Amino acid sequence: MKFERFGRLASHIGAALIGVCVTTAAVAQTVTTVPGMPPVTNPGNMYSNAGYNNFSPAVAGALQRIYVPNLRSNDVYVIDPTTFQVVGKFPVGRSPQHVVPSWDLQTLWVTNNAEGHNDGSLTPIDPKTGKPGKEVMVDDPYNMYFTPNGKEAIVVAEAHARLDFRDAHTMALKSALQVPECKGINHADFSIDGKYAIFTCEFGGKVAKIDMVNQKVVGYLELHKGGMPQDIRVSPDGKVFYVADMMANGVYLVDGDSFKQIGFIKTGIGTHGMYPSRDATKLYVANRGSNKVHGPRNGPGSVSVIDFATRKVVANWPIPGGGSPDMGNVTADGKWLWLSGRFDDVVYAFDTATGKVKIIKVGMEPHGLAVWPQPGRYSLGHTGIMR
């Protein structure tokens, strides 16, 4: 009996100690975010709030639609993802590049950067009606992001190597940051705590690290001379940034905190866009099928699937007859990966279970399409960096 009592006592003490260890581990993993940024609920997976059909009340009533900006025909095509049919289109400003969900999930902004002209604009779309509103004139909005606290939009003025910080709702200019060594500044993703962002420099073979608190350049990292860094995505645990490079035909791995290159993953020709799966175990990588900015039709485009845990390619999905997959996102249920076909005037819907693809005809040179609604509490921009 004494031994039984001792065994029960030891068991209780062991359980208590385990509880202390678990509590201590949880405290140790707490992420201190920048003021105003929503808390990180799962430090091991920053995408946990954007999982399968995990919708915010803010997207209630939003139509299920795919919004496709067509760079050369200056319009947006609207697709119903349940029928895979085009259900509408409307004109926008000159050279629409991306459709960007706002931080508060209430507006989709079309970034019309007016390539070679000075009449850039943003076209708001009401996601509840799918209809456009009045244009807002903005200088060179090639891409757009939002500060982690949601107060400011970050308009990427690519032609000027500049980031314009604007009011997130009115788009009134508040400040501007020159990033002179980042030629072709383009895509970005943010650290898990919101303290910094890393932007890619498409025409300089570099990436730039930006202090988001003080809004200043921290430094530059050259990945490869002659490279063309494109999209960038951070791993679920926030430790590694994956950088697509169109000339290298693969993905560079960069430790965000130390700002050092730590690896490379070969994928396919013209590596371009990247999107995490809904369960945050995989990264879908669009290979555009050409190393040229303006590539040919029916190139050897494909999608590579990278496993986050092993950092290895676990699948490759070719496009029958060729194609040019570029930008897009994953549906809320995780079953479809939608991508624009940049050089083929189509969009693709890849079945994420099989890799088989449906092809839909759209306007001239489709670019950064948005899938809406998306799961998540807020959007950091681009075609939906959801957290």
N, C-alpha and C positions, 0 to 999 in steps of 0.2 A: 504493500500500500504506500509505503514511504517513497518507493521508487516511482510509483504511478503519479503521486503528488509532485515529485520532483520533475517528472517528465512533462506534466501539464504546465508547471511553472516555467520550465525552460521553453516550452512551446509558446506560451504567452509572451515571454521576454523576447523570443526570436521574432514573433509577429510584430511586436512593438518596434523592435529595431529595424525590421524591414520597412515598417510604416514611416519611421524617421528618415530612412535612406531614400524612400520614394519621394517624400515631401521635400527633402533637401535637393534631390535631383530635379524636381519640378521647379523649385526656386532658382536653382542654378541655370535652368534653361529659359527662364523668363527673359523676354526680349524688351529692352528699353527703347521705345520708339520715339521719333521726333514728336514734339507737341502737336496735338490735333489729329495725329494719325490714329486710325482704329488699332486696337491691340492685336498682337499676333497670338491667336488662340492655340496654335500648334507649332512650336518652333521647329519641329521635325518636318513639317509640311506647310509651307506658307500658302499653298493652294487649297488647303482643306475646306475653306469657306466657299470655294468655287467648284465643289464636287458635283456629282450627278444630281441634276435638277434642284440644286440647293439655291432657290431663287430668293432674292430680297423682296420684301413687300413693295419696294420702290419700282419694280418692273411689272407690277400687277396691271393687267390690261394691255400690255404690249403685244403687238402682232408678231406671230412667228414668221420672220422674213429674213432673206439674205439680201443685203444691199451691196450692189456692185458698181463702183465708180469706174467709168470708162474714160481713160486719159485722153484719147484722141477724138472721141465723139462728144465730149463735154456733157455727159449725162450719167444718170444713175439708173440701172436696171434693178427691178425688185422681183425676187423669186420667192414662191411659196415652197418651203422645204418639205412639206408633206406630199406635194404633188410633183415637185421638181419642174414646175412650169413658171415661166415669166408671167407675172400678173400686173406689171405696170412699169413705167419709166417716166423720168422727168428731167428737164434740162437743169444744169447747175452752172457754176462759174467756169472759167477757163482752166483746163488741165486738172481735173479732179484726181487726187492721188490716193487718199485713204478715207474710209468712213470710221470715225472715232467716237466711241461711247464716252459721254461726259462722266466725271467723277461721281456725280450724284445719280447717274443712270437715267436721267430724265430727257436727255437730248443726244441725238447722234449728229456729229458734225462732219460735213464733207469738206476736206481740205483742198481747195482749188488754188494751187500755187502759181498759176498763170506763167508757165515756163517761158522765159525770154521776154516777159512783159512785166508791167508794174501794177496790174489790177488784180492782185490776189484777193481771195475772199474765203469766207467760211459759210457754208449753207447748212442751217439747222434742219434736222428732220425730227418730227414728232413720232416717236416709236409706237404710240397708241393709234395713230391714223396712217402712218407710213407716208405722210405728206411733207413736202419741204416748206420752210418758212422764208422770211426775208433774209437775203445775204448780208453778211457783216464784212466790210472791207478790212482786210488784214494783209500786211506785207509778207509775201513769200511763205505761205503756210504749207510747206511740203509735208510735214508730219506734225502730230500734236500729242502732247502728254499732259499729265496733271501732277502737281506737287502732292506728296503723300497725305497732306492735311486737307486737300481738296480746295484750297483757297485760290490757287492760281493755275491757269493753263500755261503750258510751256510750248509755244509755237516754235517749231524747228525751221528757221529761215536758212535753208540749205545753201542757197546761192551766196549768202553773206557770211557763212560760217558763224552763225549767231543763234542764240536762244533768247526768245522774247517771252518774258514773264507777263502774263495778262490776267486780268480779272476773269475768274473761271466762268462767269455768267455773261457779263457785258462785253468781254474781250477787250476792254480798255487797257492800253499798254501801261505797265507799272515799272518795269525795268528791263534792261537788255544786257546780255552777257556775251561778249566776243569770245570765240573759241578758235583763235587764228590758226592753230596747227591741225585743225580737224577739217580738212577739205572734204566737202560732201557729207557734212554732219547729217545724220539720218535717223537710225533706230536707237532705242534705249531700253534699259530695264533698271530696276531699283533694288538697292540692298534690302535685306529683310527688315531692318529697323528704319528705313527711309532716310538715312543720313547721307547717302550718296547715290548717284546714278552713274552708269557707264554708257556713253554714247559711241556709236561706231562712226568711223571716218571713211566713207566709201571710196574716196579718191586719194587717200593718203596711206592706206595700209595700216592704220592705227585705230586705237580706241582712246577715248578721253574720259577721265574720271572727274565728276562734278560734285563738289560739296553742296548738298541741297539745303543745308541750314544757312550757310553764309553766301550761297549762290556765287561760287567762284571755282575756277579750274584748279584741280588738285595736281593733275599731271597727265602725260600721254604715255601710251605703251604701243610700240611698233610691233605688230604681229608678224609681218612679212613685207619686204619691199616689193612693190608691184601688186600687193594683195588688194582685194576689194571687200572689206567687211560689210556685211549686210545686217540681217536681223540678229538680235541678241536676247537670250533668255537665261534666267537664273535657276539653278537647281532648287528643288523643293525645300532643302535645308538652308538655302541662302548662301552656301559656301562657294559655289562655282558658277561662273558665267559662261554660257555656251555661245560662241560667236560664229555665225555662218560666214564663210568667205567664198565669194563667187569664183575667184580665180584659183583658190586652193582646192576647190571641189571637196570641201569638208568643213569641219567645225573645230575651232580652237577652244581650248579650255583655259579660263583665266581665273585665278584666285582673286576674288574681289577685294578682300581686305588688304592683302599684301601687294595687289596689283601686279601680279606676275603670271606669265604664261606657264601652264603646268602640263599641257598635253594637246593632242590633236586626234580627231576621229575622221577618217575618210568616209564620205557618204556617196555623192554622185556629182555629175557635171553641173556646174552653176549653182552651188548651194546658196539658198536665199532665205526662205521664211521658216520659222520654227514655232511650234505650238505644243504645250504639254497636254497629255491625255487627262481626262476628267478625274482619274484616280491618281494622277501625278506619279505614275510609275514609268511612263514612256514620254519621249519627246519626238513629235512628228516633224521631219525635216523635208522641206520642199526643195528639190533640185531642179532648177529651171531649164536644164538641158542645153545651156550655152554659157560661155564665159563672156559674151558680149552684152553690152547694155541694150542693144537692139538686135536680138537674135532671130534666127529663121523659124518658120513654122515647122511643126511636126518634128521637133528636135527630140533627143533622147532624154526627155524629162522623166522624173520619177519622184517617189517619196521614200525616204529612209526612216526607219523606226529605231531610235536609240533607247536602250534601257538605262534609266538613271542610275540604278544600283551598280551595274557593271561597267557603265560607260562604253558599251559595245553596240554595234548595229545588229539588231535581231531580226529585221525583215526589210525587204526592198520591194516597193510596189511600182512597176513600170506602167506606162500609159500605152495601151494598144494603139499602134499607129503613130505614136509620138505625141509630144505636147510640151507645155512650158508652165508647170505649176509654180505659183509665186506666193501670194499673200492670202490670208483668210483666218479661219478659226474652226474650233470643234463645236458641235452641237451640244446642247445642254445635257442630253442623255448619253453623250460620248460615242454615239453610234456612227456619226458621219464627220469627216474632215472636209470642209469646203475650202477650195483654193481657186484663185483666179488663174486663167490660162493666158498669161501676159502677151505672148506672141501669136496666139491662135484665136483670139476673139471669142473665147468660151470660158466657162467655169467648170470645175470638176467637183464631184461629190464622191469621196472615197469611203467605202464601207470599211470601218476600222477593224472589223472582225476578219475580213477576207482580203482586203486590199483592192477589191474590184471597184471600178469607177463608172459613174454616170457623167455624161457630158451635156452641157446646156449652152446653146448659142446666146451670146450677149452682144454688147456694143464693141467699139474699137479700142483695143488695148486695155482690157480690164486690169485693175491694180489691187489696192488694199481693201478687199471686200470685208464686210462685217456680218457676222451671224448674230441675230438678236431674237429674243432676249438671251442673255448669258447669266449663268449662276454667279454668285459673288456679292459681297457687300458694297464694293466700290470699284471703279475702273481707273487705272493709271494711264489710260490712253491707248494709242496706236489702234489696232483693230480689236482691242479688248484684252488688256493685261489685267485680269480680274484677281482680286484678293478678298 
